[in-house]
Amino acid sequence: MMPTFTGGGSLSLLARFDPAAMLEMVRRDQLTIMAGVPTM
């Protein structure tokens, strides 16, 4: 994670996965990469 932060990146977390909240976070934070388990 440190190379991401030193390169100006950021980290957005959800306390519990919720599809609607995830889509809102993607829109709000302008996410370009999303990591999750296949069941998400």
C-alpha positions in Angstrom: 0.0 0.0 0.0 2.8 2.4 0.7 3.7 2.9 -3.0 0.1 3.7 -3.7 0.0 6.4 -0.9 3.4 7.9 -1.8 2.3 8.1 -5.4 -0.8 10.1 -4.4 -3.3 7.3 -4.3 -6.0 6.8 -1.7 -7.9 4.0 0.0 -11.7 3.8 0.4 -13.2 1.2 2.8 -16.7 -0.1 3.6 -17.3 -1.5 7.0 -19.7 -4.1 5.5 -20.3 -4.8 1.8 -23.5 -3.4 0.5 -23.9 -3.2 -3.3 -25.7 0.2 -3.3 -23.1 1.7 -1.0 -20.3 0.3 -3.1 -21.7 1.8 -6.3 -22.1 5.2 -4.5 -18.5 5.0 -3.2 -17.2 4.3 -6.7 -19.1 7.3 -8.0 -18.2 9.6 -5.1 -14.5 8.7 -4.7 -14.0 8.2 -8.5 -12.5 4.7 -7.9 -10.4 3.2 -10.6 -9.6 -0.2 -9.0 -11.9 -2.3 -6.7 -10.6 -5.4 -4.9 -13.0 -7.9 -3.4 -13.8 -11.6 -3.1 -15.7 -13.4 -5.9 -18.9 -13.7 -3.8 -19.2 -9.9 -3.9 
